Amino acid sequence: MPAPEDEALDRELMAAVARGDGRAFARLVERHLGWSLGFAERMLGARQDAEDLVQTAFLRVWQGAARWEPKAKFSTWLYRVLHNLCMDQFRARAPGGEPVDEELPDAAPGSEERMAGMQREARVRAALAALPARQREALVLCYFEERPQAEAAALLGVSEGALESLLSRGRAALKKWLQEELH
C-alpha cells in the first residue's frame, strides 16, 4: 500500500502533468510502470499485449490529467483504467483466448531445469488465463500484486466476502485445471 507521502507525490505529479509537464509525466510513469505491466501481463497472459495495454493506459493518463480529480489515490484510478482496458480486450477476443507464447529452451548447462520452470510457468499462465475475468483479477490482485483483501475488494467494487468467494472459486478452478494438465 503506498505511503501517504507517495500519494501526495502522485497528486503533485498529476497536477504538473495537467499543465503539460513532460518530466512529471515521465516520473509518474516510472513510479507506476512496474506494477502496471505486472498486472496487465498476468491478466492478459502475454507480455506484448500487456505492454501495448499499459502504453494505452498511460496515454489516457496524459490525455485525462486535466480532468483527474484527486478524490481517490492515483494508483486506484490507474488500476481502474488498466482494468477497463483489460475488460475491453477480453470482450474483443474470440472464445478460448490466445495461445500461450512459450519460449525455446536455452542450450546452456541447467537448461533442463530452466525449461521445466518455464513450462510450469506457462501452465500456470494458461490456467490463470482460462479463469473467468473476475476470478483471475481477484487472484492477480491478492497473490501477484499482494494487495490487502480490503483494497482488492474496493478495487473490484465488491465486498470482502464476495472477494473471498472469487478467490476460493479461482483457487479451486486453478487446482483442478493444473491437476488435469499434469495427468
C-alpha positions in Angstrom: 0.0 0.0 0.0 1.5 3.4 -0.9 2.6 5.6 1.9 0.8 9.0 2.3 3.8 10.8 1.0 3.7 8.7 -2.1 0.1 9.6 -2.6 0.9 13.3 -2.2 3.7 13.0 -4.7 1.3 11.4 -7.2 -1.1 14.2 -6.7 1.7 16.8 -7.3 2.8 14.9 -10.4 -0.7 14.7 -11.8 -1.2 18.4 -11.3 2.0 19.1 -13.2 1.0 16.6 -15.9 -2.3 18.5 -16.2 -0.2 21.6 -17.0 1.7 19.7 -19.7 4.8 18.9 -17.8 6.5 16.0 -19.7 9.1 15.5 -16.9 6.4 15.0 -14.3 4.7 12.5 -16.6 7.9 10.6 -17.1 8.3 10.4 -13.4 4.8 9.3 -12.9 5.2 6.5 -15.5 8.5 5.5 -13.9 6.8 5.2 -10.5 3.9 3.0 -11.7 5.2 1.2 -14.8 6.4 -1.9 -13.0 3.2 -2.9 -11.2 1.1 -1.8 -14.2 3.0 -4.1 -16.5 2.9 -7.0 -14.0 -0.9 -6.6 -13.5 -1.6 -6.4 -17.2 0.6 -9.3 -18.1 -0.9 -11.5 -15.5 -4.4 -10.5 -16.7 -3.7 -10.9 -20.4 -1.2 -13.7 -20.3 1.2 -12.1 -22.9 3.9 -9.6 -22.4 3.4 -7.8 -25.7 -0.3 -7.4 -25.1 0.4 -6.1 -21.6 3.0 -3.5 -23.0 0.5 -2.3 -25.5 -2.3 -2.0 -23.0 -0.1 -0.2 -20.4 1.1 2.2 -23.1 -2.6 2.9 -23.9 -3.3 3.4 -20.2 -0.5 6.0 -19.8 -1.7 7.8 -22.9 -5.1 8.1 -21.3 -3.4 9.4 -18.1 -1.6 12.1 -20.2 -4.8 13.0 -22.1 -7.1 12.9 -19.0 -4.7 14.6 -16.5 -6.6 17.9 -16.6 -9.9 16.2 -15.8 -8.5 14.0 -13.0 -9.7 14.8 -9.5 -7.8 13.5 -6.5 -10.8 12.0 -4.8 -9.1 8.6 -4.8 -5.5 7.6 -4.9 -3.8 7.9 -8.3 -2.8 4.2 -8.2 -6.5 3.3 -7.7 -7.5 5.4 -10.7 -4.8 4.0 -12.9 -5.7 0.5 -11.8 -9.3 1.2 -12.9 -8.0 2.4 -16.3 -6.0 -0.8 -16.7 -8.9 -2.9 -15.5 -11.3 -1.3 -18.1 -8.7 -1.8 -20.9 -8.3 -5.5 -19.9 -12.0 -6.0 -19.9 -12.2 -4.4 -23.4 -9.5 -6.8 -24.6 -11.4 -9.8 -23.1 -14.6 -8.8 -24.9 -12.7 -8.3 -28.2 -11.1 -11.8 -28.0 -12.6 -14.8 -29.6 -13.7 -17.6 -27.1 -10.8 -19.6 -25.9 -8.3 -16.7 -25.9 -4.9 -16.7 -27.4 -2.3 -19.5 -27.1 0.4 -19.1 -24.5 3.7 -17.9 -26.0 6.3 -20.4 -25.0 10.0 -19.7 -25.3 12.6 -22.0 -26.7 14.9 -23.6 -24.1 18.5 -22.4 -23.7 21.2 -25.0 -24.5 23.4 -23.8 -21.7 24.1 -26.0 -18.6 21.0 -26.3 -16.5 18.7 -25.8 -19.4 16.5 -28.8 -18.4 15.8 -27.1 -15.1 15.1 -23.8 -16.7 12.9 -25.4 -19.3 10.9 -27.2 -16.6 10.4 -23.9 -14.8 9.3 -22.2 -18.0 6.9 -25.0 -18.7 5.5 -24.8 -15.2 5.1 -21.0 -15.5 3.4 -21.4 -18.9 1.0 -23.9 -17.4 0.1 -21.5 -14.6 -0.3 -18.6 -17.0 -2.6 -20.8 -19.2 -4.6 -21.9 -16.2 -4.9 -18.3 -15.0 -5.9 -17.2 -18.5 -8.7 -19.9 -18.6 -10.4 -18.5 -15.5 -13.3 -16.1 -15.7 -12.1 -12.5 -15.7 -13.3 -11.6 -12.2 -11.7 -14.7 -10.6 -8.4 -14.0 -12.4 -8.5 -10.4 -11.4 -9.1 -11.2 -7.7 -6.2 -13.8 -7.8 -3.8 -11.4 -9.6 -4.6 -8.5 -7.1 -4.2 -10.6 -4.0 -1.5 -13.1 -4.8 0.6 -11.5 -7.6 0.2 -7.8 -6.7 0.0 -8.6 -3.0 -2.8 -6.1 -2.3 -4.6 -6.4 1.0 -8.0 -8.0 0.6 -9.8 -4.8 1.7 -8.1 -2.9 -1.0 -8.6 -5.6 -3.6 -12.3 -5.7 -2.8 -12.5 -2.0 -3.1 -10.7 -2.0 -6.5 -13.1 -4.7 -7.8 -16.1 -2.9 -6.4 -17.2 -5.9 -4.3 -17.5 -6.7 -0.6 -14.7 -8.6 1.1 -17.0 -11.6 1.4 -17.5 -11.5 -2.4 -13.8 -11.2 -2.9 -13.2 -14.3 -0.8 -15.7 -16.2 -2.8 -14.0 -15.1 -6.1 -10.6 -16.2 -4.6 -11.9 -19.5 -3.4 -13.6 -20.4 -6.7 -10.5 -19.2 -8.6 -8.1 -21.3 -6.5 -10.3 -24.4 -6.9 -10.5 -23.9 -10.6 -6.7 -23.4 -10.9 -6.1 -26.5 -8.8 -8.5 -28.6 -10.9 -7.1 -27.3 -14.2 -3.5 -27.9 -13.1 -4.2 -31.4 -11.8 -5.9 -32.3 -15.1 -3.0 -30.8 -17.0 -0.5 -33.0 -15.1 -2.4 -36.3 -15.6 
